[in-house]
Amino acid sequence: MTILTLCSENGIELGSWTDSAVIGEKLAAVGIDYQHLATRPLDDLSPEAVMACYQDAIANWQQQGGYQSVDVVSLQPDNPNAGELRRKFLDEHIHSEDEVRFFAAGSGIFYLHLNHHVYALTCTQGDFLSVPAGTRHWFDMGLEPYFVAVRLFTNPDGWVAQHTGDPVASNFIDAA
């Protein structure tokens, strides 16, 4: 289930919502595009199968957002590098381009650090999220990660982060 939790910077919960329309409204009010979209059943979660299944949606997103590069990232709990991969995204960072994700399967938590608050968005299958360039955020795939996400980039080099050095994420992350 998709959940948006609003917290203070020190981790105190201030509110929580599960209705996708309300989540969309709350995030739109702070400049974040969130939508919950219909998904298709996937027997094969390989990048090629996911790209083929969502090719029309991907083409539409590319046209609307000017995205030049698309990939599918997938992580399963039995991946021997899961801990190392998780740690890569746990520090607060920004990007010089929008960070755009569509969750085809599984879940993960995007933490958005906005206006002295943290918006923790547990993304699940069908969630589309566009985080504007320069937005302070981090991503937690959890201790036993399972997700498959389509990623769209305007930069052909893909994911490039600039870490902020702010320790705020440590208030929200379970032991790594």
NORBELGI-V974331 format. One record per helix or strand. SS is the DSSP state (h for helix, s for strand). FROM is the first residue (numbers start at 1). TO is the last residue. If there is no record, write none. Layout:
ss->(SS | SS)
from->(FROM | FROM)
to->(TO | TO)
//
This chain:
ss->(s | s | h | s | h | h | s | h | s | s | s | s | s | s | s | h)
from->(3 | 13 | 20 | 33 | 47 | 55 | 69 | 82 | 93 | 99 | 117 | 127 | 136 | 146 | 162 | 167)
to->(8 | 17 | 28 | 36 | 53 | 65 | 75 | 89 | 94 | 114 | 124 | 131 | 140 | 153 | 163 | 171)
//
